[in-house]
Amino acid sequence: MASGISYAVEARGITKSFGRNEVLHGVDFSIPAGDSRALVGRNGAGKSTLVGIITGLYPQSAGQVFLGGKPAPSTNDRRAWRERVACVYQRWMVIPQLTVGENLFLNNQPLNRSGLVDWRTLRQQAADVLKDWDLDVSPDLEAWRLTVEQRQIVEIARALLQGSRFIILDEPTAELERREVTRLFDRIRALQQSGVTFLYISHHLEEIYEICKSVTVMRDGRIVADAPLSELPKSKLVAAMVGEQVAALEPKATAPARADVLPAGLTIRGLRLKGVVDGIDLDVRSGECVGLAGLAGSGKDDVAEAVAGLVQPLTGTIEICGKAAATGNVAAMREMGVGFVARDRHVRGLFPVMAVADNLTITVLDRLGSLGLVSPSAQARMVDRQISDIGIVTSSPAQAIGELSGGNQQKTMVGRALASDPKVLVVCAPTQGVDIASKQALYKIIDDARADGMAVLVVSDDLDELTICDRVEVVFRGKITKSFKRGWGEHEVVAAIEGLY
């Protein structure tokens, strides 16, 4: 380490093994105080393990960790760790049943002379904190009522209240709208100017160039690049992450499908859904990929759920290959030929303790046997074919899906949707929370489905995901307000999403 430099964190010669499996191999890692460092790498590169060690979640097998120039505390001393480093995870880390004020001062409550919690002071101090952060919520509001953006503010504010000047943000924008991302970045910049150090973990590479000064790249449990972002253009960054030629990972620009000569696939007419969708017409032809874009709450996800049979329309019709569908019935829509991938695989997709094989086939078990019994051999044949065709990396079909990387979990969800040989494939945020190589694999799976003649609807506000579409329809306040053919410009699509057209 260079002398004369104050470091927020130093990790020297860090090795970590789980059983006989060594996942970190002599890692040297440091962040100067006041820096904003990006940590990137494919799923399985070792990022989460390294973060777990520098936040004290578990001990390293070998090596040393220093925080603020001092040896890291024992992993049992959680208060000491909280005072030195805090991590704001993609998943909830506030306690939903507690109030905002209680979460802000969790394990750090003001006490009265009797040593009991001073609730009046806690509420007043919480109100002051919320005002400073321009967060218009009551200290007495239950935390489960917070939006994702508000929850992240509470977690960052809590970390600062506990004394930490080193904050790790793990995929902080995964569930945020673009305007919320802008506000988050403004807050991060203000904290950077006050001397707070950030470690920023994201699969969205464009974000790290916007908010970070430097980057560390991990691959296979080792650090393979460590440099100012100004010296590492995106092409070299991606090459370091994947260890292969970048050109092979660039989105493939397939020829746009000619919708006028393709047969009917998904046809929606006059769709109205209570409170969110107000008269949408949409055509996705067989062999065509169409994107549905919009802000959270615009109605785009509700349209997808209506096609999947999860919600019953107030009015309107849905047809699959020219045949009227029984709306509001998941089983009937699946039988009609609809495959569906939900936005949040953790909440609405995965059965984490069940095997990969069971997660892949759970919606088609009736096709794998007779008299209500599943044929193990028939299931094994389908699972082996799906794992091979989709490229799911797993130790065996019997491995619990919760043990797979995010990219392989998402591939499994898409594989489940394809297992029934659907005529219409609806995928929501298909590459959310996966690494760059898994993104490209998922793009290819979706494009192959389109090439095989499926009508594919991609529901997203991620512009990268929308680039695979033949056209993009923008939903704003429950209506389709703009349509863009392949080759659209980023600014015009974002303007339409934000309602500026």
C-alpha positions in Angstrom: 0.0 0.0 0.0 1.2 3.5 -0.8 2.4 5.5 2.2 0.8 8.7 3.2 -2.6 7.6 1.9 -5.6 7.2 4.2 -7.7 4.1 3.3 -11.3 3.4 4.1 -10.6 -0.3 3.7 -7.5 -2.4 3.0 -7.7 -6.2 2.4 -4.4 -7.9 2.2 -3.8 -11.4 0.9 -7.4 -12.4 1.4 -8.2 -16.1 0.8 -11.6 -17.6 1.5 -12.6 -21.3 1.3 -16.0 -22.9 1.8 -15.1 -26.4 2.6 -12.6 -27.6 0.0 -13.7 -24.9 -2.4 -11.4 -21.9 -2.5 -13.4 -18.9 -3.8 -10.9 -16.0 -3.1 -7.3 -16.5 -4.0 -4.9 -14.0 -2.2 -6.9 -10.8 -3.0 -5.3 -7.4 -2.3 -7.9 -4.7 -2.3 -8.0 -1.1 -1.0 -10.1 2.0 -1.4 -8.6 5.5 -0.4 -10.9 7.5 1.9 -13.2 9.7 -0.1 -13.0 7.6 -3.2 -16.0 6.2 -5.1 -15.0 2.7 -6.3 -16.9 0.4 -8.6 -16.6 -3.4 -8.0 -17.6 -5.4 -11.1 -17.4 -8.9 -12.4 -19.5 -11.7 -13.6 -21.7 -13.6 -11.2 -19.5 -16.0 -9.3 -16.4 -13.8 -9.7 -16.1 -13.4 -5.9 -17.6 -10.0 -5.4 -20.2 -11.1 -2.7 -17.6 -13.1 -0.9 -15.2 -10.2 -0.7 -18.0 -7.8 0.4 -19.0 -10.4 3.1 -15.4 -10.3 4.5 -15.0 -6.5 4.5 -18.3 -6.1 6.2 -17.6 -8.8 8.8 -20.3 -11.2 7.8 -17.8 -14.1 7.9 -14.1 -14.4 8.5 -11.4 -14.8 5.8 -9.5 -18.0 5.7 -6.2 -16.1 5.4 -5.1 -12.5 5.2 -5.9 -9.3 7.0 -8.6 -6.6 6.8 -8.1 -3.0 7.9 -10.8 -0.3 8.2 -9.8 3.3 8.6 -6.2 2.1 9.1 -7.1 -0.1 12.1 -7.4 -3.9 12.2 -11.0 -5.0 11.5 -13.0 -6.0 14.6 -13.9 -9.5 15.5 -16.9 -10.8 13.4 -18.8 -11.1 16.7 -18.6 -7.3 17.4 -21.4 -6.2 15.1 -21.6 -2.7 16.6 -17.9 -2.0 15.8 -18.5 -3.1 12.3 -21.5 -0.9 11.9 -19.5 2.1 13.0 -16.9 1.4 10.3 -18.8 0.1 7.2 -22.4 -0.4 6.1 -23.9 -2.2 3.1 -27.1 -1.2 1.4 -28.3 -4.4 -0.3 -30.6 -4.8 -3.3 -32.9 -6.8 -1.0 -34.7 -5.2 2.0 -32.5 -4.7 5.1 -34.9 -2.5 7.0 -37.3 -4.3 9.3 -40.8 -4.0 7.7 -42.8 -4.2 11.0 -40.8 -1.3 12.7 -41.4 2.4 12.0 -39.1 4.5 9.9 -37.8 6.1 13.1 -37.1 2.8 14.7 -35.2 1.6 11.6 -33.1 4.8 11.5 -31.9 4.3 15.1 -31.9 0.5 15.1 -29.3 -0.6 17.7 -28.5 3.1 18.2 -31.6 4.4 20.1 -31.3 7.5 22.3 -31.8 6.6 25.9 -33.2 8.4 28.9 -31.7 8.6 32.4 -33.2 5.3 33.3 -31.5 3.6 30.4 -34.7 3.1 28.4 -35.4 4.2 24.9 -36.3 7.9 24.8 -39.1 7.7 22.2 -39.9 11.4 22.1 -36.2 12.2 21.3 -36.0 9.3 18.8 -39.1 10.7 16.9 -37.7 14.2 16.9 -34.3 13.2 15.8 -35.8 11.0 13.1 -37.9 13.8 11.9 -34.8 16.0 11.6 -33.0 13.3 9.6 -35.9 12.8 7.3 -36.1 16.6 6.7 -32.4 16.8 6.0 -32.8 14.0 3.4 -35.9 15.7 1.9 -37.9 12.6 2.6 -41.5 13.4 3.1 -42.6 10.6 5.4 -43.5 10.4 9.0 -41.1 8.8 11.5 -44.0 6.7 12.7 -44.7 5.2 9.3 -44.3 1.4 9.1 -41.2 0.7 7.0 -43.1 -1.8 4.8 -45.0 1.1 3.3 -41.8 2.7 2.0 -41.0 2.8 -1.7 -37.7 1.2 -2.8 -36.1 4.7 -3.1 -37.3 5.7 0.3 -36.0 2.4 1.9 -32.6 3.0 0.4 -32.5 6.5 1.8 -33.4 5.2 5.2 -30.6 2.6 5.0 -28.0 5.1 3.9 -29.0 7.6 6.6 -29.0 4.8 9.2 -25.4 3.9 8.2 -24.3 7.5 8.7 -26.1 7.8 12.0 -24.2 4.8 13.3 -20.9 6.5 12.4 -19.9 4.8 9.2 -18.2 6.8 6.6 -17.7 3.9 4.2 -20.9 2.7 2.5 -21.3 -0.2 0.1 -24.2 0.0 -2.4 -25.1 -3.4 -3.9 -27.2 -3.0 -7.1 -28.9 0.1 -5.7 -30.7 1.0 -9.0 -32.1 -2.5 -9.9 -35.7 -1.6 -8.9 -35.6 2.2 -9.4 -37.1 4.3 -12.1 -34.8 6.6 -14.0 -35.8 9.8 -12.2 -35.2 7.9 -8.9 -31.8 6.9 -10.1 -31.0 10.5 -10.8 -32.0 11.6 -7.3 -30.0 8.7 -5.8 -26.9 9.8 -7.7 -27.4 13.4 -6.7 -27.4 12.3 -3.0 -24.3 10.1 -3.5 -22.4 13.0 -5.1 -23.3 15.2 -2.1 -22.1 12.6 0.3 -18.9 12.1 -1.7 -18.2 15.8 -1.4 -18.6 15.5 2.4 -15.9 12.8 2.4 -18.0 9.6 2.5 -16.3 6.6 0.7 -18.4 4.4 -1.6 -18.0 1.0 -3.0 -20.6 0.6 -5.8 -21.6 -2.8 -7.1 -23.6 -2.9 -10.3 -24.1 -4.8 -13.5 -25.1 -1.6 -15.2 -21.8 -0.5 -16.5 -23.0 2.9 -17.8 -23.9 3.8 -14.2 -20.4 3.3 -12.8 -18.9 5.7 -15.4 -21.4 8.2 -14.2 -21.0 7.9 -10.4 -17.6 6.3 -9.7 -14.0 7.5 -10.0 -12.2 4.1 -10.1 -13.0 0.4 -10.7 -11.9 -3.0 -9.5 -12.6 -5.9 -11.7 -12.9 -9.5 -10.3 -12.8 -12.7 -12.2 -12.6 -16.3 -10.8 -11.9 -15.1 -7.3 -9.0 -12.8 -8.3 -8.6 -9.1 -9.0 -7.7 -8.7 -12.7 -7.9 -4.9 -13.1 -7.7 -2.0 -10.7 -7.7 1.5 -12.3 -9.2 5.0 -12.6 -12.3 4.7 -14.9 -10.8 7.4 -17.1 -8.1 4.9 -18.1 -10.4 2.0 -18.7 -12.9 2.4 -21.5 -16.0 0.2 -21.5 -14.6 -2.2 -24.1 -11.5 -3.0 -22.0 -13.6 -3.2 -18.8 -15.9 -5.8 -20.3 -12.9 -7.7 -21.7 -11.4 -7.8 -18.2 -14.7 -9.0 -16.7 -15.3 -11.9 -19.1 -11.8 -12.8 -20.2 -12.8 -13.1 -23.8 -13.2 -11.0 -26.9 -15.8 -8.2 -26.3 -17.1 -8.4 -29.9 -18.6 -11.7 -29.2 -20.7 -10.2 -26.4 -22.0 -7.2 -28.2 -25.8 -7.3 -28.9 -26.5 -8.9 -32.2 -28.5 -6.7 -34.6 -30.8 -9.2 -36.2 -32.9 -8.2 -39.2 -36.2 -6.7 -38.1 -39.2 -8.9 -38.6 -41.7 -7.8 -41.3 -44.8 -7.7 -39.2 -47.0 -7.2 -42.2 -46.3 -10.7 -43.5 -46.2 -12.5 -40.2 -49.2 -14.5 -38.8 -51.1 -13.3 -35.7 -49.5 -14.0 -32.4 -50.6 -11.9 -29.5 -53.5 -9.5 -30.2 -54.9 -7.1 -27.5 -57.9 -4.9 -28.1 -59.4 -2.2 -25.8 -57.6 -3.6 -22.7 -58.7 -1.8 -19.5 -57.4 -2.8 -16.1 -58.7 -1.2 -12.9 -56.8 2.0 -12.0 -53.8 1.4 -14.3 -54.5 0.6 -18.0 -57.0 2.6 -20.0 -57.7 1.1 -23.4 -54.6 -0.4 -24.9 -54.4 -2.0 -28.3 -51.3 -4.1 -29.1 -50.2 -6.6 -31.7 -47.2 -8.8 -31.4 -46.9 -11.1 -34.5 -45.6 -14.6 -34.5 -41.8 -14.3 -35.1 -41.7 -10.7 -33.8 -40.2 -9.2 -30.7 -41.9 -6.2 -29.3 -40.8 -4.1 -26.3 -43.2 -2.5 -23.8 -41.5 0.4 -22.0 -42.6 2.8 -19.3 -42.2 4.0 -15.8 -43.1 1.9 -12.8 -46.9 2.3 -12.4 -47.3 3.2 -16.0 -49.3 0.0 -16.6 -46.8 -1.9 -18.7 -46.3 -4.7 -16.1 -50.1 -4.9 -15.7 -50.5 -5.6 -19.4 -48.0 -8.5 -19.1 -49.8 -9.9 -16.1 -53.1 -9.7 -17.9 -51.7 -11.7 -20.8 -50.4 -14.3 -18.3 -53.8 -14.5 -16.7 -52.8 -13.1 -13.4 -55.4 -10.2 -13.5 -58.9 -10.0 -14.9 -59.5 -7.0 -17.3 -62.4 -4.7 -16.8 -63.0 -4.7 -20.6 -61.1 -5.7 -23.7 -60.0 -8.9 -25.4 -56.8 -10.9 -25.7 -56.3 -13.4 -28.5 -53.5 -16.0 -29.0 -52.9 -16.8 -32.6 -56.4 -15.6 -33.5 -58.3 -17.4 -30.8 -60.0 -15.6 -27.9 -58.3 -16.3 -24.6 -60.0 -16.9 -21.2 -58.6 -13.9 -19.4 -58.0 -13.9 -15.6 -57.1 -17.6 -15.6 -53.4 -18.5 -15.4 -53.9 -22.2 -16.3 -56.1 -21.4 -19.2 -53.7 -18.8 -20.6 -50.8 -21.3 -20.3 -52.9 -23.9 -22.1 -53.6 -21.3 -24.8 -49.9 -21.0 -25.3 -48.6 -18.2 -23.1 -45.2 -18.5 -21.4 -44.5 -15.9 -18.7 -41.4 -14.8 -16.8 -42.2 -12.5 -13.9 -40.2 -9.4 -13.0 -39.0 -10.5 -9.6 -37.7 -14.1 -9.7 -37.2 -14.1 -6.0 -40.7 -13.2 -5.1 -42.7 -14.6 -7.9 -40.6 -17.1 -9.7 -38.2 -19.2 -7.7 -38.8 -22.1 -5.4 -35.3 -21.6 -3.9 -35.0 -24.9 -1.9 -36.3 -27.0 -4.8 -34.1 -28.6 -7.4 -33.3 -27.0 -10.7 -35.2 -29.9 -12.4 -38.4 -29.2 -10.4 -38.2 -25.4 -11.0 -37.9 -26.1 -14.7 -40.8 -28.5 -15.0 -43.3 -27.5 -12.3 -45.7 -25.9 -14.8 -45.7 -28.9 -17.2 -45.8 -31.9 -14.9 -49.1 -33.0 -16.4 -47.3 -33.5 -19.7 -44.6 -35.8 -18.1 -46.7 -38.7 -17.1 -50.3 -40.1 -16.8 -52.9 -40.7 -14.2 -51.5 -37.9 -12.1 -48.1 -39.5 -11.8 -44.9 -38.0 -13.2 -42.5 -40.2 -15.2 -39.0 -39.6 -13.8 -37.4 -40.6 -17.1 -39.6 -38.2 -19.1 -38.8 -35.4 -16.6 -35.1 -36.1 -16.8 -35.2 -36.0 -20.6 -36.9 -32.7 -20.6 -34.6 -31.2 -18.0 -31.5 -32.4 -19.7 -32.6 -30.9 -22.9 -33.5 -27.6 -21.3 -30.3 -27.3 -19.4 -28.3 -28.0 -22.6 -30.4 -25.8 -24.9 -30.5 -22.8 -22.5 -27.0 -23.2 -21.1 -27.8 -23.5 -17.4 -24.7 -24.0 -15.4 -25.4 -26.3 -12.5 -23.6 -29.2 -10.7 -26.6 -31.4 -11.4 -30.4 -31.1 -12.1 -30.9 -32.0 -8.4 -29.0 -28.9 -7.2 -31.2 -26.4 -5.3 -31.9 -23.5 -7.6 -31.2 -21.1 -4.7 -27.5 -22.1 -4.9 -27.1 -21.0 -8.6 -25.9 -17.6 -9.7 -28.5 -14.9 -10.6 -27.9 -15.4 -14.3 -28.5 -19.2 -14.1 -31.6 -18.7 -11.9 -32.9 -16.3 -14.6 -32.1 -18.8 -17.4 -34.1 -21.4 -15.4 -37.1 -19.1 -15.2 -37.0 -18.5 -19.0 -36.5 -22.2 -19.5 -39.6 -22.9 -17.4 -41.6 -20.5 -19.6 -40.3 -22.3 -22.7 -40.9 -25.8 -21.4 -44.5 -25.7 -22.6 -43.6 -24.7 -26.2 -45.5 -21.5 -26.0 -46.9 -19.5 -28.9 -46.5 -16.3 -27.0 -43.5 -15.5 -24.6 -43.9 -12.6 -22.2 -40.7 -11.7 -20.2 -40.5 -8.9 -17.7 -37.0 -7.3 -17.0 -35.4 -10.5 -18.3 -31.8 -9.6 -17.4 -32.3 -7.7 -14.1 -29.5 -8.5 -11.6 -27.4 -10.7 -13.9 -23.9 -10.3 -15.2 -23.0 -9.2 -18.7 -22.3 -12.6 -20.1 -25.6 -13.9 -18.7 -27.3 -10.9 -20.3 -26.0 -11.8 -23.7 -27.0 -15.5 -23.2 -30.5 -14.4 -22.3 -30.8 -12.1 -25.2 -29.9 -15.0 -27.5 -32.5 -17.2 -25.9 -35.1 -14.6 -26.4 -34.1 -13.9 -30.0 -34.0 -17.7 -30.7 -37.6 -17.9 -29.4 -38.6 -15.1 -31.8 -36.7 -16.8 -34.7 -38.6 -20.1 -33.9 -41.9 -18.2 -34.6 -43.0 -17.2 -31.1 -44.6 -13.8 -30.5 -42.2 -12.3 -27.9 -43.2 -9.4 -25.6 -40.3 -7.9 -23.5 -41.5 -5.6 -20.7 -38.8 -3.3 -19.5 -37.5 0.2 -18.9 -33.9 -0.9 -19.3 -32.8 0.4 -22.7 -30.3 -2.4 -23.2 -33.0 -4.9 -23.0 -35.2 -3.0 -25.5 -32.4 -3.0 -28.1 -33.3 -6.6 -29.0 -36.8 -5.7 -30.0 -38.1 -5.1 -33.5 -40.1 -2.2 -32.1 -40.8 -0.5 -28.8 -44.2 0.7 -27.6 -44.2 3.2 -24.8 -46.8 3.1 -22.1 -47.5 6.3 -20.2 -50.3 6.6 -17.6 -52.1 3.5 -18.9 -52.0 4.3 -22.6 -49.6 3.6 -25.5 -48.3 7.0 -26.4 -45.4 6.4 -28.8 -44.0 3.6 -31.0 -40.4 3.3 -32.1 -38.9 1.0 -34.8 -35.5 -0.7 -34.3 -32.8 1.9 -34.5 -34.4 4.4 -32.1 -32.4 6.9 -30.2 -32.0 6.8 -26.5 -33.1 10.4 -25.8 -36.3 10.1 -27.7 -37.3 6.9 -26.0 -36.5 8.2 -22.5 -38.5 11.4 -23.3 -41.5 9.3 -24.2 -41.1 7.1 -21.1 -41.1 10.3 -19.0 -44.1 11.6 -20.8 -42.3 14.5 -22.5 -43.9 13.8 -25.9 
